[in-house]
Amino acid sequence: MSGLILLRPWWLAALLPAIALAVLAWRRGPQAGGWEQVMPPQMLAAMQALGGFDGATNGWVRLLPVVALLALILGLSSPAIRRADAPLLARTDSVLIAIDMSPSVARGPALAAAQQAAAALLQGLDGRPTGLILFSGEAYAASAPTTDPRTLQTLVAVLDVDTVPGQGSRPAAALGLAGQMLTEADRADLVLISDGGGVDAQALAEAERIAAAGGRIWALRIEGAPPGVPLPPPGALARLVRGGGQVIEAAEVDRLAVRLQRGGETTRDPALTALGFLDLGPFLAALAALPLMMMLRRAR
């Protein structure tokens, strides 16, 4: 059969003792249920002639237990055929998008720029699990990583000045929360959408912790602070990027999406691998019931 494989081929090693048992059973010759060991041959023949008990067991009947054992061994080796319609690969590398909702962003044109950048990024990250963090003075997990970007796009579209309570801007809180949400940071990316406000020593320490675990930190710089709000230092976001990440202007978000899509990893998922095959083992193992039932029928 084309494409037939064995999921557990090591069970075929049990065929050797099974074949040895078959040869031994055949060489022992016909039996009469143990009566041949206690009755003289003449009496045994007379009892058989009179119909006192069934005659000597036929050769093929003596092999029924061996046939059942062979069916079980073949079933346990799990012959299988590939299924073309089953997924074998799953994306395990998450992307977290952290959007700055501090007053310098939420109360000015920068919020619309952040929403547009986040929406474009979500559209370009098809296939990668993506989560959403919102932060101002504190950080909040708006969504755990999901492969359905429509959920996050809906959340991003309704952001306004009242979405996140509190004042101030603490990227450190967002970085700390991201470190908790990224269970496999060695294959993860964090994208900080911010104007760069609030970068302090604690934020740098949190960024180092994520980078030490193998994660990458990117920054999308947005502009449009309301009047009277002090602007952050121009190089503030550049101090946070780690692991090969870069600071990118919001207008170039498509370029970042391409980088993140290429940088993702496709990993074979053991939970999905089994779904890639149609296991014929249970059907073969069930065939062992046929010789066993024939043995029971003759024993009545």
C-alpha positions in Angstrom: 0.0 0.0 0.0 1.4 3.4 -1.0 2.4 5.6 1.9 2.0 2.9 4.5 4.2 3.4 7.6 4.5 1.9 11.0 4.0 4.3 14.0 5.5 1.9 16.5 7.7 -0.5 14.4 9.6 -1.8 17.5 6.6 -4.0 18.2 7.6 -6.1 15.2 10.4 -7.6 17.3 7.7 -9.6 19.1 7.2 -11.5 15.9 10.3 -13.6 16.5 9.0 -15.3 19.7 5.5 -15.6 18.1 7.0 -17.5 15.1 9.0 -19.7 17.5 5.7 -20.5 19.4 4.1 -21.4 16.1 6.9 -23.8 15.1 6.8 -25.4 18.5 3.0 -25.9 18.4 3.3 -27.5 14.9 6.1 -29.8 15.9 4.2 -31.1 19.0 1.7 -32.7 16.7 -2.0 -33.2 17.2 -3.4 -33.3 20.7 -6.6 -34.5 22.3 -7.1 -32.0 25.1 -4.6 -33.7 27.3 -6.2 -37.1 27.3 -3.4 -38.5 25.1 -1.1 -38.1 28.2 -3.2 -40.3 30.5 -4.9 -42.8 28.2 -3.3 -45.7 26.3 -3.4 -45.1 22.5 -5.9 -48.0 22.0 -8.4 -46.6 24.6 -7.9 -43.1 23.2 -8.8 -44.4 19.7 -11.8 -46.3 21.0 -13.1 -43.3 22.8 -12.8 -41.2 19.7 -14.5 -43.8 17.7 -17.4 -44.0 20.1 -17.7 -40.2 20.1 -16.8 -39.8 23.8 -14.9 -36.6 22.9 -13.8 -34.7 19.9 -10.9 -36.1 18.1 -7.3 -34.9 17.9 -7.0 -31.1 17.3 -6.5 -30.3 13.7 -3.2 -28.6 12.8 -4.8 -25.3 11.8 -6.8 -25.1 15.0 -3.6 -25.5 17.0 -2.3 -22.4 15.3 -5.3 -20.2 16.3 -3.6 -18.8 19.4 -0.6 -17.9 17.3 -2.7 -16.2 14.7 -4.4 -14.1 17.3 -1.0 -13.2 18.7 0.3 -12.2 15.3 -2.8 -10.0 14.7 -2.2 -8.3 18.1 1.5 -7.7 17.3 0.7 -6.2 13.9 -2.0 -4.0 15.5 0.4 -2.7 18.2 3.0 -1.8 15.5 0.3 0.6 14.2 0.4 0.5 10.4 -0.9 3.9 9.2 -1.5 5.9 6.1 -0.8 9.6 5.8 -3.7 12.0 5.8 -3.2 14.9 3.4 -5.9 17.0 5.1 -4.4 17.0 8.6 -2.1 19.8 10.0 1.4 18.7 11.1 3.0 22.0 11.8 2.0 24.6 14.3 3.4 28.1 15.0 4.7 28.3 18.6 6.4 31.6 18.4 4.2 34.3 19.9 4.1 38.1 19.2 3.0 40.5 21.9 1.9 44.0 20.9 2.1 46.5 23.7 0.3 49.7 23.0 1.0 52.9 25.0 -2.2 54.3 26.3 -0.6 57.1 28.4 -2.1 60.6 28.2 0.6 61.7 25.7 -0.8 59.1 23.3 -4.4 58.5 24.2 -5.4 62.2 24.3 -3.8 63.2 21.0 -3.5 62.2 17.3 -0.9 59.6 18.4 -3.7 57.2 19.4 -5.1 57.0 15.9 -1.5 56.4 14.6 -1.1 53.6 17.2 -4.4 52.0 16.2 -3.4 52.1 12.5 0.0 50.6 13.2 -1.4 47.8 15.3 -4.1 47.0 12.8 -1.5 46.8 9.9 0.8 44.7 12.1 -2.0 42.2 12.9 -2.9 41.9 9.3 0.7 41.1 8.4 1.2 38.5 11.1 -1.0 35.8 9.6 -0.3 32.5 11.4 1.7 33.7 14.3 -0.1 33.7 17.7 -0.4 37.3 18.7 -1.4 38.9 22.0 -2.2 42.4 23.1 -1.1 44.5 26.1 -2.3 48.0 27.0 -0.4 50.1 29.4 -0.2 53.5 30.9 0.8 53.7 34.6 0.0 50.0 34.8 -0.1 47.2 32.2 -3.1 45.1 31.3 -3.3 41.9 29.3 -6.1 42.7 26.8 -5.7 39.3 25.0 -3.6 36.2 25.4 -1.8 35.1 22.2 -4.3 34.0 19.6 -4.2 32.9 15.9 -7.4 34.8 15.2 -6.4 38.4 14.4 -10.0 39.5 14.0 -10.4 39.4 17.8 -7.5 41.7 18.3 -8.5 44.0 15.5 -11.8 44.5 17.1 -10.1 45.4 20.4 -7.7 47.8 18.8 -10.5 49.6 16.8 -12.4 50.6 20.0 -9.5 52.0 21.9 -10.1 55.5 23.3 -8.9 57.8 26.1 -11.0 56.0 28.7 -10.0 52.4 27.8 -7.1 52.2 30.3 -7.5 53.8 33.7 -4.7 55.6 35.5 -2.2 58.2 34.5 1.5 58.1 33.6 3.5 56.0 31.3 5.4 52.9 32.5 6.8 50.7 29.8 8.4 48.7 32.6 5.0 47.5 33.6 4.3 46.3 30.0 7.7 44.6 29.7 7.2 42.9 33.0 3.8 41.6 32.0 5.1 40.5 28.6 7.8 38.4 30.3 5.1 36.6 32.3 2.9 36.0 29.2 5.7 34.7 27.0 6.0 31.0 28.1 8.6 30.4 25.3 10.5 33.7 25.1 13.2 32.1 23.0 10.9 32.2 20.0 8.9 35.3 20.8 8.8 39.0 19.7 7.5 42.0 21.7 6.5 45.1 19.7 6.2 48.2 21.8 4.0 50.9 20.1 4.8 54.1 21.9 6.2 57.6 21.7 9.0 56.6 24.1 7.7 58.2 27.3 8.5 56.6 30.7 11.6 54.7 29.8 13.6 54.3 33.0 16.1 51.9 34.7 13.3 49.5 35.6 12.2 49.3 32.0 15.7 48.6 30.8 16.0 45.8 33.4 12.8 44.2 32.3 14.0 44.4 28.6 17.3 42.7 29.6 15.3 39.9 31.3 13.3 39.2 28.1 16.4 39.4 26.0 18.2 37.0 28.3 15.5 34.5 27.7 16.0 34.8 23.9 13.1 37.2 23.1 13.3 40.1 20.7 12.0 43.6 21.4 11.0 45.9 18.7 9.6 49.5 18.9 7.2 51.3 16.7 7.6 55.1 17.2 4.4 57.1 17.0 4.0 60.9 17.1 1.2 63.3 17.8 1.3 64.3 21.4 -1.4 66.8 22.5 -0.3 70.4 23.2 1.4 71.1 26.5 2.7 67.5 27.0 6.5 67.2 27.2 8.0 65.1 24.5 10.2 62.1 25.5 13.9 62.0 24.5 14.3 61.1 20.8 16.5 58.0 21.6 14.3 56.6 24.5 12.9 53.7 22.5 16.3 52.8 21.1 17.4 52.0 24.6 14.7 49.3 24.9 15.2 47.3 21.7 17.0 44.0 22.3 17.8 40.7 20.6 18.1 42.1 17.1 15.0 44.3 17.2 14.9 47.8 15.8 13.1 51.1 16.2 10.8 51.6 13.3 8.6 54.5 12.4 4.9 53.8 12.4 4.7 54.6 8.7 7.0 51.7 8.0 4.9 49.1 10.0 4.6 46.9 6.9 8.3 46.4 6.8 8.2 45.3 10.4 5.4 42.8 9.7 7.5 41.2 7.0 10.4 40.9 9.3 8.3 39.3 12.0 6.6 36.9 9.6 9.9 35.7 8.2 11.5 35.5 11.7 8.8 33.2 13.0 9.3 29.5 13.4 7.2 26.6 12.3 7.6 23.7 14.8 6.3 20.2 14.6 3.7 19.8 17.2 3.6 16.3 18.7 -0.1 16.8 19.6 -0.9 17.4 15.9 1.5 14.8 14.4 -0.7 11.9 15.4 -3.6 13.6 13.5 -1.5 13.3 10.3 -2.0 9.6 10.0 -4.9 7.2 9.9 -3.9 4.4 12.4 -5.0 1.0 11.1 -3.6 -0.7 14.3 -6.9 -1.0 16.2 -8.6 -2.7 13.2 -5.8 -5.3 12.9 -5.8 -5.9 16.6 -9.6 -6.4 16.5 -9.0 -9.3 14.0 -7.5 -11.2 16.9 -11.0 -11.8 18.2 -11.8 -14.1 15.3 -9.4 -16.9 16.1 -10.1 -16.5 19.8 -13.9 -16.9 19.2 -13.2 -20.0 17.1 -11.2 -21.5 20.0 -14.1 -20.8 22.4 -16.6 -22.4 20.0 -14.6 -25.6 19.8 -14.3 -25.7 23.6 -18.1 -25.8 24.2 
